[in-house]
Amino acid sequence: MSMNPDDMIGRLSGPLSLRRRIGNVVALLGGLGGALFTGLLWATEPVLPGRTHLAFGALVALGLTWAGYGAWALTRRTPLFALDRVIAAWLAVAATVLLTAGTAAIAAARGTWAGTAGVAVAATLAVLAVAVLLRARADRAALLRRRRELGG
């Protein structure tokens, strides 16, 4: 069965799949839950070192960012031509870079081999996040190129 350009664009402009909507709801609720849990834990421990306050603040901000992403993606209701994947990949890169920097700072302060192993794991996660970002950007470019081909 062959499709003409109008049929293809119509299929690309349809509503989000159930799988995508569930994933976005998970991002929204997971981010809110993580931010709420971390914020409550942070509020019950008022006498903490400055670095710990900074870490709690970063975790709350990260959770709220994922919640914002989930809400944004859910309100679009149509395919985003992989823009949602690019944004999620950027969030993953930011989170893993922060994780790597924090782990490296802790490892440098303590000087243990476990800290070095933690930095290696965090750096591996950061590299994987960058790979996911590159793939998401390539997929988005391919979809947009195909849409241009079909539309004009």
C-alpha positions as CSV (number, residue, x, y, z in Angstrom):
1,M,0.0,0.0,0.0
2,S,1.5,3.3,-1.1
3,M,0.9,6.6,0.7
4,N,0.9,10.0,-0.8
5,P,2.5,13.0,1.0
6,D,-0.8,14.2,2.5
7,D,-1.5,10.8,4.0
8,M,2.1,10.6,5.5
9,I,1.8,14.1,7.0
10,G,-1.6,13.2,8.4
11,R,-0.1,10.2,10.2
12,L,2.8,12.3,11.5
13,S,0.3,14.9,12.9
14,G,-1.9,12.5,14.8
15,P,-2.2,12.4,18.6
16,L,0.6,11.0,20.8
17,S,0.6,7.3,21.3
18,L,-0.5,5.8,24.6
19,R,3.1,4.6,25.2
20,R,4.4,8.2,24.8
21,R,1.7,9.7,27.0
22,I,2.5,7.1,29.7
23,G,6.2,7.9,29.5
24,N,5.5,11.7,29.8
25,V,3.2,11.0,32.8
26,V,6.0,9.0,34.4
27,A,8.5,11.9,33.8
28,L,6.0,14.3,35.3
29,L,5.1,12.3,38.4
30,G,8.6,11.0,38.9
31,G,10.0,14.5,38.8
32,L,7.4,15.8,41.2
33,G,7.8,12.9,43.5
34,G,11.6,13.2,43.5
35,A,11.5,16.9,44.1
36,L,8.9,16.6,46.8
37,F,10.7,13.8,48.7
38,T,14.0,15.5,48.4
39,G,12.5,18.9,49.5
40,L,10.8,17.3,52.5
41,L,14.0,15.6,53.5
42,W,15.9,18.8,53.1
43,A,13.4,20.7,55.2
44,T,13.7,18.3,58.1
45,E,17.5,18.8,58.3
46,P,18.1,22.5,58.8
47,V,21.6,22.2,60.2
48,L,23.6,20.9,57.2
49,P,26.8,22.0,55.6
50,G,26.6,24.5,52.7
51,R,27.7,21.8,50.2
52,T,24.8,19.6,51.3
53,H,22.3,22.4,50.9
54,L,23.7,23.0,47.4
55,A,23.3,19.3,46.6
56,F,19.7,19.2,47.9
57,G,18.9,22.3,45.9
58,A,20.3,20.7,42.7
59,L,18.3,17.5,43.3
60,V,15.0,19.5,43.8
61,A,15.7,21.6,40.7
62,L,16.4,18.4,38.7
63,G,13.2,16.8,39.8
64,L,11.2,20.0,39.0
65,T,12.9,20.2,35.6
66,W,11.8,16.6,34.8
67,A,8.3,17.4,36.0
68,G,8.2,20.5,33.8
69,Y,9.4,18.5,30.8
70,G,6.6,15.9,31.4
71,A,4.0,18.6,31.7
72,W,5.3,20.4,28.6
73,A,5.3,17.2,26.5
74,L,1.8,16.2,27.7
75,T,0.3,19.5,26.8
76,R,1.5,19.3,23.2
77,R,-0.8,16.3,22.4
78,T,0.9,15.8,19.0
79,P,4.2,14.3,17.9
80,L,7.1,16.7,18.4
81,F,9.2,15.3,15.6
82,A,11.6,14.0,18.3
83,L,12.1,17.4,20.0
84,D,11.0,15.7,23.3
85,R,13.8,13.2,22.9
86,V,16.3,16.0,22.3
87,I,15.2,17.9,25.4
88,A,15.2,14.7,27.5
89,A,18.7,13.9,26.3
90,W,19.9,17.4,27.2
91,L,18.4,16.9,30.7
92,A,20.2,13.6,31.0
93,V,23.5,15.2,29.9
94,A,23.1,18.0,32.5
95,A,22.2,15.6,35.3
96,T,25.1,13.3,34.5
97,V,27.6,16.2,34.2
98,L,26.5,17.5,37.6
99,L,26.8,13.9,39.0
100,T,30.3,13.5,37.6
101,A,31.4,16.9,38.9
102,G,30.0,16.2,42.3
103,T,31.5,12.7,42.5
104,A,34.9,14.1,41.3
105,A,34.8,16.7,44.1
106,I,33.9,14.1,46.7
107,A,36.6,11.7,45.4
108,A,39.2,14.5,45.4
109,A,38.3,15.4,49.0
110,R,38.4,11.9,50.3
111,G,41.1,10.3,48.1
112,T,39.8,6.8,48.1
113,W,39.7,4.2,45.3
114,A,35.9,3.9,45.8
115,G,35.7,7.6,44.9
116,T,37.7,7.0,41.7
117,A,35.4,4.1,40.8
118,G,32.4,6.4,41.4
119,V,33.9,9.0,39.1
120,A,34.4,6.4,36.4
121,V,30.8,5.2,36.7
122,A,29.5,8.8,36.6
123,A,31.7,9.7,33.6
124,T,30.5,6.5,31.8
125,L,26.9,7.6,32.4
126,A,27.8,11.1,31.1
127,V,29.3,9.6,27.9
128,L,26.2,7.5,27.4
129,A,24.0,10.5,27.9
130,V,26.0,12.4,25.2
131,A,25.6,9.5,22.9
132,V,21.8,9.5,23.4
133,L,21.8,13.2,22.8
134,L,23.7,12.8,19.5
135,R,21.3,10.0,18.4
136,A,18.2,12.1,19.3
137,R,19.5,15.1,17.4
138,A,20.2,12.9,14.3
139,D,16.7,11.3,14.5
140,R,15.1,14.7,14.8
141,A,17.0,16.0,11.8
142,A,16.0,13.0,9.8
143,L,12.3,13.4,10.7
144,L,12.4,17.1,9.8
145,R,14.1,16.4,6.6
146,R,11.5,13.8,5.7
147,R,8.7,16.2,6.6
148,R,10.2,18.8,4.3
149,E,10.5,16.3,1.5
150,L,6.9,15.3,1.9
151,G,5.5,18.8,2.3
152,G,7.2,20.5,-0.6
